Amino acid sequence: MKKLVLNTLMITLLFGLFSFDNVKVSAIKEESFLRYTLSHPMHESIGTSKDFICNAYYDNVVKQINKIAIAATVASFDSKNSSRDSHALEVLEAIKYPKVTFVSSSIKDNGNELIINGELNFHGVKRDITIKADQIKSDSEITLKGDFYVSLDKHKVEKPSMMGIAVNDNLHMDFKIKFSI
């Protein structure tokens, strides 16, 4: 009897230490997007992807996201100009580097804002970045909205040019990602 009580106590303690309070949640694709803006002195290109995977771990006890990972294929971004999109796939060497990924290493929850540190893998180059995201919470959903910049030079992307003038180095990325919790 004493052994059974001790085993039960050990199991209870183990379940407490290895909590099942973290649940995996996935982005609601219909209400989420990733978008880039590429600037040139004479023109701006915008492409959007709604076809990406974004998973997060949500802690039900402290009510916050503590891990996030995103993967998108380069081909999923649509600028509404098939010629531009084809050229982008060439420049980004989409056959060699078909995916862009981000995996968080730490997340600091400041209430209405998340500070997300992690690794961006773009064009075969991995770089640590920090992303700030506005966080909108309800009882059943969390929406993250934010933006960041990606240096084409640092990711070894040959910058496209128009009329002999290259695009700006910084690719602006913005996003809206909604999760059911």
C-alpha positions as CSV (number, residue, x, y, z in Angstrom):
1,M,0.0,0.0,0.0
2,K,2.8,2.4,0.9
3,K,4.5,1.6,-2.4
4,L,1.3,2.3,-4.3
5,V,0.9,5.7,-2.6
6,L,4.6,6.6,-3.3
7,N,4.2,5.5,-7.0
8,T,1.1,7.6,-7.3
9,L,2.8,10.6,-5.7
10,M,5.8,10.2,-8.0
11,I,3.5,10.0,-11.1
12,T,1.6,13.1,-9.9
13,L,4.9,15.0,-9.4
14,L,6.2,13.9,-12.8
15,F,3.0,15.1,-14.5
16,G,3.4,18.4,-12.7
17,L,7.0,18.8,-13.9
18,F,6.3,17.6,-17.4
19,S,3.1,19.6,-17.9
20,F,0.7,19.0,-20.7
21,D,-0.3,22.6,-20.4
22,N,1.6,23.5,-23.7
23,V,-0.6,22.8,-26.6
24,K,0.3,23.1,-30.3
25,V,-1.8,25.5,-32.3
26,S,-1.7,26.2,-36.0
27,A,-2.4,29.5,-37.9
28,I,-5.8,29.9,-39.4
29,K,-4.8,30.2,-43.0
30,E,-7.9,32.1,-44.2
31,E,-7.2,34.9,-41.7
32,S,-3.4,35.0,-41.9
33,F,-0.8,36.2,-44.4
34,L,2.9,36.9,-45.0
35,R,3.7,39.8,-47.3
36,Y,6.9,41.3,-48.8
37,T,7.4,44.7,-50.2
38,L,10.5,45.2,-52.4
39,S,11.3,48.9,-53.2
40,H,12.9,50.4,-56.2
41,P,13.3,54.2,-56.8
42,M,10.8,53.9,-59.6
43,H,8.5,51.0,-58.4
44,E,7.3,49.0,-55.5
45,S,6.5,45.3,-55.6
46,I,4.3,43.6,-53.1
47,G,3.7,39.8,-52.9
48,T,1.5,37.9,-50.5
49,S,1.4,34.3,-49.3
50,K,-1.6,32.8,-47.5
51,D,-0.2,29.3,-48.2
52,F,2.3,28.7,-45.4
53,I,2.6,26.7,-42.2
54,C,2.8,28.3,-38.9
55,N,2.7,26.4,-35.6
56,A,3.1,27.6,-32.1
57,Y,3.1,26.3,-28.6
58,Y,0.6,28.0,-26.3
59,D,0.9,27.6,-22.5
60,N,-2.6,27.3,-21.1
61,V,-1.5,28.2,-17.6
62,V,0.3,31.5,-18.2
63,K,-1.8,32.2,-21.4
64,Q,1.0,32.9,-23.8
65,I,2.8,31.7,-26.8
66,N,6.3,30.3,-25.9
67,K,7.5,28.9,-29.3
68,I,6.7,29.6,-32.9
69,A,7.8,28.2,-36.3
70,I,6.9,29.3,-39.8
71,A,7.7,27.7,-43.2
72,A,6.7,29.1,-46.6
73,T,7.7,28.2,-50.1
74,V,9.1,31.0,-52.1
75,A,6.7,30.1,-54.9
76,S,3.7,30.7,-52.6
77,F,4.1,34.5,-52.8
78,D,1.9,36.2,-55.4
79,S,2.5,39.8,-56.6
80,K,-0.4,39.6,-59.1
81,N,2.1,39.8,-61.9
82,S,3.2,36.4,-63.2
83,S,6.2,37.8,-65.1
84,R,7.5,39.4,-61.9
85,D,6.8,36.3,-59.9
86,S,8.7,34.1,-62.4
87,H,11.7,36.5,-62.2
88,A,11.6,36.5,-58.4
89,L,11.8,32.7,-58.5
90,E,14.9,32.9,-60.7
91,V,16.6,35.5,-58.5
92,L,15.8,33.7,-55.3
93,E,16.9,30.4,-56.9
94,A,13.7,28.8,-55.8
95,I,14.7,25.3,-57.1
96,K,17.8,25.3,-54.9
97,Y,16.2,27.2,-52.0
98,P,12.5,26.5,-52.2
99,K,11.6,27.4,-48.6
100,V,11.9,30.3,-46.1
101,T,11.7,29.3,-42.5
102,F,11.8,31.0,-39.1
103,V,12.1,29.2,-35.7
104,S,12.0,31.1,-32.5
105,S,14.6,30.6,-29.8
106,S,13.0,32.8,-27.2
107,I,9.8,34.8,-26.8
108,K,9.3,37.6,-24.3
109,D,5.6,38.5,-23.7
110,N,5.1,42.2,-22.8
111,G,1.3,42.0,-22.7
112,N,0.3,43.6,-26.0
113,E,3.7,43.0,-27.6
114,L,5.9,39.9,-28.2
115,I,9.7,40.2,-28.7
116,I,10.5,37.1,-30.7
117,N,14.2,36.1,-31.2
118,G,15.0,33.3,-33.6
119,E,16.6,32.0,-36.7
120,L,15.6,33.0,-40.2
121,N,16.7,30.7,-43.0
122,F,16.3,32.6,-46.3
123,H,18.1,31.8,-49.6
124,G,20.2,29.1,-47.8
125,V,21.6,31.7,-45.3
126,K,20.7,31.4,-41.6
127,R,20.7,34.6,-39.6
128,D,19.5,35.4,-36.1
129,I,16.8,38.1,-36.0
130,T,14.4,39.8,-33.6
131,I,10.8,40.4,-34.5
132,K,8.4,42.6,-32.6
133,A,4.8,41.6,-32.9
134,D,1.6,43.3,-31.7
135,Q,-0.5,40.7,-29.9
136,I,-4.3,40.8,-29.8
137,K,-5.8,38.3,-27.4
138,S,-9.4,37.1,-26.8
139,D,-10.6,34.1,-24.9
140,S,-10.4,31.9,-28.0
141,E,-7.9,33.6,-30.3
142,I,-4.5,35.3,-30.5
143,T,-3.5,37.5,-33.5
144,L,0.0,38.5,-34.1
145,K,0.8,41.5,-36.4
146,G,4.3,42.8,-37.1
147,D,7.0,43.5,-39.5
148,F,10.8,43.2,-40.0
149,Y,13.4,43.8,-42.6
150,V,15.6,41.2,-44.5
151,S,18.9,42.3,-46.1
152,L,19.2,40.8,-49.6
153,D,23.0,41.3,-49.5
154,K,23.4,39.5,-46.2
155,H,21.3,36.6,-47.6
156,K,23.4,36.5,-50.7
157,V,20.5,37.4,-53.0
158,E,21.5,39.1,-56.3
159,K,19.4,42.2,-56.3
160,P,17.3,42.7,-59.4
161,S,17.6,46.0,-61.2
162,M,15.4,48.1,-63.4
163,M,16.9,50.6,-65.9
164,G,20.4,49.9,-64.4
165,I,19.3,50.7,-60.8
166,A,19.1,47.9,-58.2
167,V,16.3,47.5,-55.8
168,N,16.8,48.6,-52.2
169,D,18.7,46.1,-50.1
170,N,16.1,45.8,-47.3
171,L,13.1,43.6,-48.1
172,H,10.2,44.6,-45.9
173,M,8.2,41.7,-44.5
174,D,4.9,42.1,-42.6
175,F,2.5,39.6,-41.3
176,K,-0.8,38.8,-39.6
177,I,-1.1,35.4,-38.0
178,K,-4.2,34.3,-36.2
179,F,-4.4,31.2,-33.9
180,S,-7.4,29.6,-32.2
181,I,-6.5,28.8,-28.6
